[in-house]
Amino acid sequence: QTPPSAPPDWDEVRELLVWAAAQPQTERGEFVVKATIVGRPKGMRKLETCVAVSMDPKRPSPLPRGVPDVPEGAIGTVIVMIDNRHWQKVSPYLAKDKEDDLVCEGYPVFDSKGKTVILAHRVFTRRMHKEQKQRGKQKAKEKKRQASAK
């Protein structure tokens, strides 16, 4: 038996990025990247139309054997831009429960220096999500009870 090959190192990955950028536009695949970020904001700054929260990443769980590990320091502080209306819904939950996590789904934007901003389009907390699920179950039970009473 031959031992498994080592995953590519980051120099090889950087070469692949150069190769990918050199592909003719007509042969490049188009894509949309969607990210989910879960955790507690470490800071918040209110702007006129939105709120910017800063969050620090945790080390990812183990990745598959053939994929390179995330290099140390590769992911720094991330800014999440949240519409004021969404923030008004989640901020009371975060203030009330210090263990509750913010969940933001959105589109990551990477600046030329490798910094990441998530433009959030769906925002909730774990507790909010749990309460919504419970309300949905209660509504379904009530509907079922009303249907059987007819």
Long-range contacts (C-beta under 8 A, 24 or more apart in sequence): 4-65, 4-66, 5-66, 7-65, 7-66, 7-67, 7-68, 7-69, 8-68, 9-68, 10-68, 10-71, 13-68, 32-107, 33-107, 33-108, 34-105, 34-106, 34-107, 35-105, 35-106, 35-107, 35-108, 35-118, 36-103, 36-104, 36-105, 37-78, 37-80, 37-102, 37-103, 37-104, 37-106, 37-118, 38-101, 38-102, 38-103, 38-104, 38-126, 39-101, 39-102, 40-94, 40-98, 40-101, 40-102, 41-80, 41-94, 41-102, 42-77, 49-83, 49-84, 50-81, 50-82, 50-83, 50-84, 50-87, 51-81, 51-82, 51-84, 51-87, 52-79, 52-80, 52-81, 52-82, 53-79, 53-80, 53-82, 53-102, 54-78, 54-79, 54-80, 55-80, 55-102, 75-116, 76-114, 76-115, 76-116, 78-116, 78-117, 78-118, 79-115, 79-116, 79-117, 79-118, 80-104, 80-106, 80-117, 80-118, 80-120, 81-106, 81-117, 81-118, 81-119, 81-120, 82-120, 82-123, 83-120, 83-123, 86-120, 86-123, 87-123, 89-123, 89-124, 89-128, 90-123, 90-124, 90-125, 90-128, 93-125, 93-127, 93-128, 94-125, 97-125, 97-127, 100-125, 100-126, 100-127, 101-125, 101-126, 103-129
